[in-house]
Amino acid sequence: MLNNIGLPGLIVIFLVVAAIIAIIVTVSKSPSEEGTDSRDRARYAGFWIRACAMLLDSIVVSIVGFVVIVAIYILLPGEPLGEALAICAQILVPWVYFASMESSGKQATLGKMALGIKVTDMSGRPISFGRATGRFFSKFLSQIILLFGFFMAAWTEKKQGLHDKIANTLVIKDNVVQEPATAPASMA
């Protein structure tokens, strides 16, 4: 049976199995998540606001990608190099957009900025370009398992998708001020 699948089929099977294992491992709560209170949970950006930001970002990336690909075909009409560059641009444009914007001082893409959310590390600090790159490419795992990795943001404690779990990142509401916890009033 494995002879009929071929190498691409085996790679897909391997990636699906790896993603399922990653989901099983990451869905279980870590001890640090057990004490998350409602104030902390209010900071995390949920599934729907993130989906809307992704929709806005998809529009931006599509426009930029279209311009880049048209420019390539104008500069290199009918050239094999032009075809290769156009294919590369379909990955490079979104990667550079997401990784550079999420690792910038704003910590957000244009879609995230419009909706008041940003990407941080687990301590609320900005992420590096390398971590943003890992976060971007790990989104492909979420895609090949029928978008399940994106839907994880709807039920995980810190509203993390599979790519957030892999990259150790959070998406938080930028405008939520975390107030220090106050001690309960003592009874005199």
Biotite code that builds the C-alpha atoms (Angstrom):
import biotite.structure as struc

atoms = struc.array([
    struc.Atom([0.000, 0.000, 0.000], chain_id="A", res_id=1, res_name="MET", atom_name="CA", element="C"),
    struc.Atom([2.803, 2.465, 0.838], chain_id="A", res_id=2, res_name="LEU", atom_name="CA", element="C"),
    struc.Atom([4.233, 1.983, -2.669], chain_id="A", res_id=3, res_name="ASN", atom_name="CA", element="C"),
    struc.Atom([1.106, 3.563, -4.182], chain_id="A", res_id=4, res_name="ASN", atom_name="CA", element="C"),
    struc.Atom([1.218, 6.646, -1.956], chain_id="A", res_id=5, res_name="ILE", atom_name="CA", element="C"),
    struc.Atom([4.584, 7.977, -3.055], chain_id="A", res_id=6, res_name="GLY", atom_name="CA", element="C"),
    struc.Atom([6.892, 10.423, -1.320], chain_id="A", res_id=7, res_name="LEU", atom_name="CA", element="C"),
    struc.Atom([4.498, 13.429, -1.346], chain_id="A", res_id=8, res_name="PRO", atom_name="CA", element="C"),
    struc.Atom([1.778, 11.292, 0.231], chain_id="A", res_id=9, res_name="GLY", atom_name="CA", element="C"),
    struc.Atom([4.145, 10.050, 2.924], chain_id="A", res_id=10, res_name="LEU", atom_name="CA", element="C"),
    struc.Atom([5.207, 13.610, 3.696], chain_id="A", res_id=11, res_name="ILE", atom_name="CA", element="C"),
    struc.Atom([1.575, 14.700, 4.079], chain_id="A", res_id=12, res_name="VAL", atom_name="CA", element="C"),
    struc.Atom([0.809, 11.709, 6.309], chain_id="A", res_id=13, res_name="ILE", atom_name="CA", element="C"),
    struc.Atom([3.885, 12.490, 8.437], chain_id="A", res_id=14, res_name="PHE", atom_name="CA", element="C"),
    struc.Atom([2.879, 16.168, 8.780], chain_id="A", res_id=15, res_name="LEU", atom_name="CA", element="C"),
    struc.Atom([-0.702, 15.298, 9.718], chain_id="A", res_id=16, res_name="VAL", atom_name="CA", element="C"),
    struc.Atom([0.440, 12.793, 12.355], chain_id="A", res_id=17, res_name="VAL", atom_name="CA", element="C"),
    struc.Atom([2.995, 15.286, 13.720], chain_id="A", res_id=18, res_name="ALA", atom_name="CA", element="C"),
    struc.Atom([0.344, 18.003, 13.887], chain_id="A", res_id=19, res_name="ALA", atom_name="CA", element="C"),
    struc.Atom([-2.118, 15.732, 15.682], chain_id="A", res_id=20, res_name="ILE", atom_name="CA", element="C"),
    struc.Atom([0.553, 14.805, 18.230], chain_id="A", res_id=21, res_name="ILE", atom_name="CA", element="C"),
    struc.Atom([1.422, 18.498, 18.676], chain_id="A", res_id=22, res_name="ALA", atom_name="CA", element="C"),
    struc.Atom([-2.232, 19.339, 19.261], chain_id="A", res_id=23, res_name="ILE", atom_name="CA", element="C"),
    struc.Atom([-2.677, 16.571, 21.814], chain_id="A", res_id=24, res_name="ILE", atom_name="CA", element="C"),
    struc.Atom([0.445, 17.671, 23.665], chain_id="A", res_id=25, res_name="VAL", atom_name="CA", element="C"),
    struc.Atom([-0.355, 21.392, 23.591], chain_id="A", res_id=26, res_name="THR", atom_name="CA", element="C"),
    struc.Atom([-4.058, 21.228, 24.412], chain_id="A", res_id=27, res_name="VAL", atom_name="CA", element="C"),
    struc.Atom([-3.349, 19.849, 27.858], chain_id="A", res_id=28, res_name="SER", atom_name="CA", element="C"),
    struc.Atom([-2.950, 22.650, 30.382], chain_id="A", res_id=29, res_name="LYS", atom_name="CA", element="C"),
    struc.Atom([0.427, 23.447, 31.812], chain_id="A", res_id=30, res_name="SER", atom_name="CA", element="C"),
    struc.Atom([0.703, 24.195, 35.530], chain_id="A", res_id=31, res_name="PRO", atom_name="CA", element="C"),
    struc.Atom([1.244, 27.899, 34.759], chain_id="A", res_id=32, res_name="SER", atom_name="CA", element="C"),
    struc.Atom([-2.158, 28.068, 33.036], chain_id="A", res_id=33, res_name="GLU", atom_name="CA", element="C"),
    struc.Atom([-4.061, 26.632, 35.976], chain_id="A", res_id=34, res_name="GLU", atom_name="CA", element="C"),
    struc.Atom([-4.010, 29.896, 37.923], chain_id="A", res_id=35, res_name="GLY", atom_name="CA", element="C"),
    struc.Atom([-5.139, 32.138, 35.068], chain_id="A", res_id=36, res_name="THR", atom_name="CA", element="C"),
    struc.Atom([-7.874, 34.402, 36.428], chain_id="A", res_id=37, res_name="ASP", atom_name="CA", element="C"),
    struc.Atom([-10.641, 36.208, 34.528], chain_id="A", res_id=38, res_name="SER", atom_name="CA", element="C"),
    struc.Atom([-8.643, 39.477, 34.381], chain_id="A", res_id=39, res_name="ARG", atom_name="CA", element="C"),
    struc.Atom([-5.857, 37.676, 32.544], chain_id="A", res_id=40, res_name="ASP", atom_name="CA", element="C"),
    struc.Atom([-8.288, 35.911, 30.200], chain_id="A", res_id=41, res_name="ARG", atom_name="CA", element="C"),
    struc.Atom([-9.822, 39.262, 29.214], chain_id="A", res_id=42, res_name="ALA", atom_name="CA", element="C"),
    struc.Atom([-6.431, 40.312, 27.799], chain_id="A", res_id=43, res_name="ARG", atom_name="CA", element="C"),
    struc.Atom([-6.250, 37.492, 25.263], chain_id="A", res_id=44, res_name="TYR", atom_name="CA", element="C"),
    struc.Atom([-7.618, 38.061, 21.774], chain_id="A", res_id=45, res_name="ALA", atom_name="CA", element="C"),
    struc.Atom([-10.186, 35.383, 20.954], chain_id="A", res_id=46, res_name="GLY", atom_name="CA", element="C"),
    struc.Atom([-10.876, 33.465, 17.783], chain_id="A", res_id=47, res_name="PHE", atom_name="CA", element="C"),
    struc.Atom([-13.275, 35.867, 16.060], chain_id="A", res_id=48, res_name="TRP", atom_name="CA", element="C"),
    struc.Atom([-11.257, 39.064, 16.435], chain_id="A", res_id=49, res_name="ILE", atom_name="CA", element="C"),
    struc.Atom([-8.201, 37.175, 15.199], chain_id="A", res_id=50, res_name="ARG", atom_name="CA", element="C"),
    struc.Atom([-10.167, 35.796, 12.238], chain_id="A", res_id=51, res_name="ALA", atom_name="CA", element="C"),
    struc.Atom([-11.267, 39.330, 11.311], chain_id="A", res_id=52, res_name="CYS", atom_name="CA", element="C"),
    struc.Atom([-7.670, 40.564, 11.541], chain_id="A", res_id=53, res_name="ALA", atom_name="CA", element="C"),
    struc.Atom([-6.580, 37.684, 9.302], chain_id="A", res_id=54, res_name="MET", atom_name="CA", element="C"),
    struc.Atom([-9.246, 38.630, 6.762], chain_id="A", res_id=55, res_name="LEU", atom_name="CA", element="C"),
    struc.Atom([-7.972, 42.232, 6.680], chain_id="A", res_id=56, res_name="LEU", atom_name="CA", element="C"),
    struc.Atom([-4.375, 41.022, 6.412], chain_id="A", res_id=57, res_name="ASP", atom_name="CA", element="C"),
    struc.Atom([-5.314, 38.645, 3.596], chain_id="A", res_id=58, res_name="SER", atom_name="CA", element="C"),
    struc.Atom([-6.630, 41.607, 1.614], chain_id="A", res_id=59, res_name="ILE", atom_name="CA", element="C"),
    struc.Atom([-3.402, 43.564, 2.198], chain_id="A", res_id=60, res_name="VAL", atom_name="CA", element="C"),
    struc.Atom([-1.177, 40.591, 1.306], chain_id="A", res_id=61, res_name="VAL", atom_name="CA", element="C"),
    struc.Atom([-3.258, 39.831, -1.795], chain_id="A", res_id=62, res_name="SER", atom_name="CA", element="C"),
    struc.Atom([-2.917, 43.394, -3.101], chain_id="A", res_id=63, res_name="ILE", atom_name="CA", element="C"),
    struc.Atom([0.830, 43.558, -2.408], chain_id="A", res_id=64, res_name="VAL", atom_name="CA", element="C"),
    struc.Atom([1.370, 40.066, -3.810], chain_id="A", res_id=65, res_name="GLY", atom_name="CA", element="C"),
    struc.Atom([-0.605, 40.924, -6.954], chain_id="A", res_id=66, res_name="PHE", atom_name="CA", element="C"),
    struc.Atom([1.492, 44.050, -7.548], chain_id="A", res_id=67, res_name="VAL", atom_name="CA", element="C"),
    struc.Atom([4.749, 42.124, -7.020], chain_id="A", res_id=68, res_name="VAL", atom_name="CA", element="C"),
    struc.Atom([3.725, 39.285, -9.350], chain_id="A", res_id=69, res_name="ILE", atom_name="CA", element="C"),
    struc.Atom([2.497, 41.667, -12.064], chain_id="A", res_id=70, res_name="VAL", atom_name="CA", element="C"),
    struc.Atom([5.806, 43.559, -11.815], chain_id="A", res_id=71, res_name="ALA", atom_name="CA", element="C"),
    struc.Atom([7.713, 40.286, -12.197], chain_id="A", res_id=72, res_name="ILE", atom_name="CA", element="C"),
    struc.Atom([5.729, 39.317, -15.310], chain_id="A", res_id=73, res_name="TYR", atom_name="CA", element="C"),
    struc.Atom([6.190, 42.800, -16.804], chain_id="A", res_id=74, res_name="ILE", atom_name="CA", element="C"),
    struc.Atom([9.951, 42.739, -16.191], chain_id="A", res_id=75, res_name="LEU", atom_name="CA", element="C"),
    struc.Atom([10.445, 39.092, -17.222], chain_id="A", res_id=76, res_name="LEU", atom_name="CA", element="C"),
    struc.Atom([7.660, 38.206, -19.696], chain_id="A", res_id=77, res_name="PRO", atom_name="CA", element="C"),
    struc.Atom([7.616, 34.522, -20.621], chain_id="A", res_id=78, res_name="GLY", atom_name="CA", element="C"),
    struc.Atom([10.901, 33.852, -18.832], chain_id="A", res_id=79, res_name="GLU", atom_name="CA", element="C"),
    struc.Atom([11.308, 30.698, -16.716], chain_id="A", res_id=80, res_name="PRO", atom_name="CA", element="C"),
    struc.Atom([13.037, 32.878, -14.108], chain_id="A", res_id=81, res_name="LEU", atom_name="CA", element="C"),
    struc.Atom([9.932, 35.084, -13.979], chain_id="A", res_id=82, res_name="GLY", atom_name="CA", element="C"),
    struc.Atom([7.760, 32.027, -13.364], chain_id="A", res_id=83, res_name="GLU", atom_name="CA", element="C"),
    struc.Atom([10.065, 30.863, -10.566], chain_id="A", res_id=84, res_name="ALA", atom_name="CA", element="C"),
    struc.Atom([10.162, 34.320, -8.962], chain_id="A", res_id=85, res_name="LEU", atom_name="CA", element="C"),
    struc.Atom([6.360, 34.600, -9.121], chain_id="A", res_id=86, res_name="ALA", atom_name="CA", element="C"),
    struc.Atom([6.019, 31.264, -7.312], chain_id="A", res_id=87, res_name="ILE", atom_name="CA", element="C"),
    struc.Atom([8.572, 32.339, -4.684], chain_id="A", res_id=88, res_name="CYS", atom_name="CA", element="C"),
    struc.Atom([6.762, 35.654, -4.227], chain_id="A", res_id=89, res_name="ALA", atom_name="CA", element="C"),
    struc.Atom([3.621, 33.785, -3.183], chain_id="A", res_id=90, res_name="GLN", atom_name="CA", element="C"),
    struc.Atom([5.469, 32.633, -0.052], chain_id="A", res_id=91, res_name="ILE", atom_name="CA", element="C"),
    struc.Atom([7.941, 35.494, 0.405], chain_id="A", res_id=92, res_name="LEU", atom_name="CA", element="C"),
    struc.Atom([5.383, 38.332, 0.387], chain_id="A", res_id=93, res_name="VAL", atom_name="CA", element="C"),
    struc.Atom([3.182, 36.934, 3.194], chain_id="A", res_id=94, res_name="PRO", atom_name="CA", element="C"),
    struc.Atom([6.217, 35.752, 5.195], chain_id="A", res_id=95, res_name="TRP", atom_name="CA", element="C"),
    struc.Atom([7.987, 39.121, 5.069], chain_id="A", res_id=96, res_name="VAL", atom_name="CA", element="C"),
    struc.Atom([4.716, 40.971, 5.795], chain_id="A", res_id=97, res_name="TYR", atom_name="CA", element="C"),
    struc.Atom([3.700, 38.918, 8.826], chain_id="A", res_id=98, res_name="PHE", atom_name="CA", element="C"),
    struc.Atom([7.169, 38.335, 10.301], chain_id="A", res_id=99, res_name="ALA", atom_name="CA", element="C"),
    struc.Atom([8.374, 41.926, 9.908], chain_id="A", res_id=100, res_name="SER", atom_name="CA", element="C"),
    struc.Atom([5.147, 43.530, 11.149], chain_id="A", res_id=101, res_name="MET", atom_name="CA", element="C"),
    struc.Atom([4.703, 41.206, 14.148], chain_id="A", res_id=102, res_name="GLU", atom_name="CA", element="C"),
    struc.Atom([8.334, 41.671, 15.204], chain_id="A", res_id=103, res_name="SER", atom_name="CA", element="C"),
    struc.Atom([8.224, 45.459, 14.736], chain_id="A", res_id=104, res_name="SER", atom_name="CA", element="C"),
    struc.Atom([7.673, 48.021, 17.479], chain_id="A", res_id=105, res_name="GLY", atom_name="CA", element="C"),
    struc.Atom([3.917, 47.879, 16.804], chain_id="A", res_id=106, res_name="LYS", atom_name="CA", element="C"),
    struc.Atom([3.938, 44.075, 17.307], chain_id="A", res_id=107, res_name="GLN", atom_name="CA", element="C"),
    struc.Atom([1.056, 43.793, 14.879], chain_id="A", res_id=108, res_name="ALA", atom_name="CA", element="C"),
    struc.Atom([0.094, 43.524, 11.234], chain_id="A", res_id=109, res_name="THR", atom_name="CA", element="C"),
    struc.Atom([-2.188, 46.179, 9.737], chain_id="A", res_id=110, res_name="LEU", atom_name="CA", element="C"),
    struc.Atom([-5.220, 43.964, 10.383], chain_id="A", res_id=111, res_name="GLY", atom_name="CA", element="C"),
    struc.Atom([-4.243, 43.427, 14.016], chain_id="A", res_id=112, res_name="LYS", atom_name="CA", element="C"),
    struc.Atom([-3.538, 47.158, 14.482], chain_id="A", res_id=113, res_name="MET", atom_name="CA", element="C"),
    struc.Atom([-6.965, 48.016, 13.063], chain_id="A", res_id=114, res_name="ALA", atom_name="CA", element="C"),
    struc.Atom([-8.588, 45.738, 15.651], chain_id="A", res_id=115, res_name="LEU", atom_name="CA", element="C"),
    struc.Atom([-6.351, 46.691, 18.579], chain_id="A", res_id=116, res_name="GLY", atom_name="CA", element="C"),
    struc.Atom([-4.513, 43.408, 19.084], chain_id="A", res_id=117, res_name="ILE", atom_name="CA", element="C"),
    struc.Atom([-0.813, 42.510, 19.033], chain_id="A", res_id=118, res_name="LYS", atom_name="CA", element="C"),
    struc.Atom([1.555, 39.537, 19.213], chain_id="A", res_id=119, res_name="VAL", atom_name="CA", element="C"),
    struc.Atom([3.816, 39.054, 22.243], chain_id="A", res_id=120, res_name="THR", atom_name="CA", element="C"),
    struc.Atom([5.926, 36.383, 23.836], chain_id="A", res_id=121, res_name="ASP", atom_name="CA", element="C"),
    struc.Atom([4.546, 34.585, 26.889], chain_id="A", res_id=122, res_name="MET", atom_name="CA", element="C"),
    struc.Atom([5.699, 37.456, 29.143], chain_id="A", res_id=123, res_name="SER", atom_name="CA", element="C"),
    struc.Atom([4.083, 40.203, 27.059], chain_id="A", res_id=124, res_name="GLY", atom_name="CA", element="C"),
    struc.Atom([7.322, 41.342, 25.410], chain_id="A", res_id=125, res_name="ARG", atom_name="CA", element="C"),
    struc.Atom([7.846, 41.890, 21.659], chain_id="A", res_id=126, res_name="PRO", atom_name="CA", element="C"),
    struc.Atom([8.910, 38.872, 19.626], chain_id="A", res_id=127, res_name="ILE", atom_name="CA", element="C"),
    struc.Atom([11.993, 38.586, 17.424], chain_id="A", res_id=128, res_name="SER", atom_name="CA", element="C"),
    struc.Atom([11.927, 38.272, 13.638], chain_id="A", res_id=129, res_name="PHE", atom_name="CA", element="C"),
    struc.Atom([13.053, 34.661, 14.051], chain_id="A", res_id=130, res_name="GLY", atom_name="CA", element="C"),
    struc.Atom([10.177, 33.803, 16.371], chain_id="A", res_id=131, res_name="ARG", atom_name="CA", element="C"),
    struc.Atom([7.735, 35.620, 14.078], chain_id="A", res_id=132, res_name="ALA", atom_name="CA", element="C"),
    struc.Atom([9.107, 33.564, 11.185], chain_id="A", res_id=133, res_name="THR", atom_name="CA", element="C"),
    struc.Atom([8.578, 30.339, 13.118], chain_id="A", res_id=134, res_name="GLY", atom_name="CA", element="C"),
    struc.Atom([5.058, 31.469, 14.003], chain_id="A", res_id=135, res_name="ARG", atom_name="CA", element="C"),
    struc.Atom([4.314, 32.219, 10.335], chain_id="A", res_id=136, res_name="PHE", atom_name="CA", element="C"),
    struc.Atom([5.553, 28.902, 8.956], chain_id="A", res_id=137, res_name="PHE", atom_name="CA", element="C"),
    struc.Atom([3.897, 26.883, 11.725], chain_id="A", res_id=138, res_name="SER", atom_name="CA", element="C"),
    struc.Atom([0.553, 28.229, 10.445], chain_id="A", res_id=139, res_name="LYS", atom_name="CA", element="C"),
    struc.Atom([0.949, 25.765, 7.567], chain_id="A", res_id=140, res_name="PHE", atom_name="CA", element="C"),
    struc.Atom([0.487, 22.938, 10.093], chain_id="A", res_id=141, res_name="LEU", atom_name="CA", element="C"),
    struc.Atom([-2.805, 24.502, 11.116], chain_id="A", res_id=142, res_name="SER", atom_name="CA", element="C"),
    struc.Atom([-3.855, 24.677, 7.478], chain_id="A", res_id=143, res_name="GLN", atom_name="CA", element="C"),
    struc.Atom([-3.070, 21.098, 6.496], chain_id="A", res_id=144, res_name="ILE", atom_name="CA", element="C"),
    struc.Atom([-5.149, 19.705, 9.350], chain_id="A", res_id=145, res_name="ILE", atom_name="CA", element="C"),
    struc.Atom([-8.326, 21.364, 8.079], chain_id="A", res_id=146, res_name="LEU", atom_name="CA", element="C"),
    struc.Atom([-7.667, 24.664, 9.933], chain_id="A", res_id=147, res_name="LEU", atom_name="CA", element="C"),
    struc.Atom([-8.019, 22.892, 13.276], chain_id="A", res_id=148, res_name="PHE", atom_name="CA", element="C"),
    struc.Atom([-4.914, 24.629, 14.619], chain_id="A", res_id=149, res_name="GLY", atom_name="CA", element="C"),
    struc.Atom([-6.564, 28.025, 14.083], chain_id="A", res_id=150, res_name="PHE", atom_name="CA", element="C"),
    struc.Atom([-9.781, 26.910, 15.795], chain_id="A", res_id=151, res_name="PHE", atom_name="CA", element="C"),
    struc.Atom([-7.774, 26.007, 18.897], chain_id="A", res_id=152, res_name="MET", atom_name="CA", element="C"),
    struc.Atom([-7.774, 29.743, 19.733], chain_id="A", res_id=153, res_name="ALA", atom_name="CA", element="C"),
    struc.Atom([-11.476, 29.383, 20.517], chain_id="A", res_id=154, res_name="ALA", atom_name="CA", element="C"),
    struc.Atom([-11.020, 27.037, 23.483], chain_id="A", res_id=155, res_name="TRP", atom_name="CA", element="C"),
    struc.Atom([-7.472, 27.107, 24.823], chain_id="A", res_id=156, res_name="THR", atom_name="CA", element="C"),
    struc.Atom([-6.947, 28.904, 28.120], chain_id="A", res_id=157, res_name="GLU", atom_name="CA", element="C"),
    struc.Atom([-4.830, 31.710, 26.672], chain_id="A", res_id=158, res_name="LYS", atom_name="CA", element="C"),
    struc.Atom([-6.638, 31.753, 23.310], chain_id="A", res_id=159, res_name="LYS", atom_name="CA", element="C"),
    struc.Atom([-3.607, 30.298, 21.535], chain_id="A", res_id=160, res_name="GLN", atom_name="CA", element="C"),
    struc.Atom([-3.725, 28.652, 18.137], chain_id="A", res_id=161, res_name="GLY", atom_name="CA", element="C"),
    struc.Atom([-1.400, 25.784, 17.293], chain_id="A", res_id=162, res_name="LEU", atom_name="CA", element="C"),
    struc.Atom([1.091, 28.222, 15.738], chain_id="A", res_id=163, res_name="HIS", atom_name="CA", element="C"),
    struc.Atom([1.072, 30.278, 18.966], chain_id="A", res_id=164, res_name="ASP", atom_name="CA", element="C"),
    struc.Atom([1.724, 27.161, 21.031], chain_id="A", res_id=165, res_name="LYS", atom_name="CA", element="C"),
    struc.Atom([4.586, 26.138, 18.749], chain_id="A", res_id=166, res_name="ILE", atom_name="CA", element="C"),
    struc.Atom([6.149, 29.641, 18.718], chain_id="A", res_id=167, res_name="ALA", atom_name="CA", element="C"),
    struc.Atom([5.387, 30.297, 22.400], chain_id="A", res_id=168, res_name="ASN", atom_name="CA", element="C"),
    struc.Atom([3.451, 33.480, 21.628], chain_id="A", res_id=169, res_name="THR", atom_name="CA", element="C"),
    struc.Atom([0.238, 35.200, 22.685], chain_id="A", res_id=170, res_name="LEU", atom_name="CA", element="C"),
    struc.Atom([-2.132, 37.500, 20.849], chain_id="A", res_id=171, res_name="VAL", atom_name="CA", element="C"),
    struc.Atom([-3.445, 40.074, 23.290], chain_id="A", res_id=172, res_name="ILE", atom_name="CA", element="C"),
    struc.Atom([-5.725, 43.067, 23.230], chain_id="A", res_id=173, res_name="LYS", atom_name="CA", element="C"),
    struc.Atom([-3.506, 46.122, 23.015], chain_id="A", res_id=174, res_name="ASP", atom_name="CA", element="C"),
    struc.Atom([-5.902, 48.448, 24.803], chain_id="A", res_id=175, res_name="ASN", atom_name="CA", element="C"),
    struc.Atom([-6.511, 46.330, 27.911], chain_id="A", res_id=176, res_name="VAL", atom_name="CA", element="C"),
    struc.Atom([-4.620, 47.671, 30.902], chain_id="A", res_id=177, res_name="VAL", atom_name="CA", element="C"),
    struc.Atom([-3.774, 44.974, 33.377], chain_id="A", res_id=178, res_name="GLN", atom_name="CA", element="C"),
    struc.Atom([-4.468, 46.279, 36.836], chain_id="A", res_id=179, res_name="GLU", atom_name="CA", element="C"),
    struc.Atom([-2.399, 44.954, 39.713], chain_id="A", res_id=180, res_name="PRO", atom_name="CA", element="C"),
    struc.Atom([-4.162, 42.375, 41.818], chain_id="A", res_id=181, res_name="ALA", atom_name="CA", element="C"),
    struc.Atom([-5.416, 43.823, 45.066], chain_id="A", res_id=182, res_name="THR", atom_name="CA", element="C"),
    struc.Atom([-5.451, 41.958, 48.311], chain_id="A", res_id=183, res_name="ALA", atom_name="CA", element="C"),
    struc.Atom([-8.889, 41.368, 49.804], chain_id="A", res_id=184, res_name="PRO", atom_name="CA", element="C"),
    struc.Atom([-9.841, 43.735, 52.582], chain_id="A", res_id=185, res_name="ALA", atom_name="CA", element="C"),
    struc.Atom([-9.090, 42.236, 55.967], chain_id="A", res_id=186, res_name="SER", atom_name="CA", element="C"),
    struc.Atom([-11.936, 41.765, 58.364], chain_id="A", res_id=187, res_name="MET", atom_name="CA", element="C"),
    struc.Atom([-11.334, 43.780, 61.496], chain_id="A", res_id=188, res_name="ALA", atom_name="CA", element="C"),
])
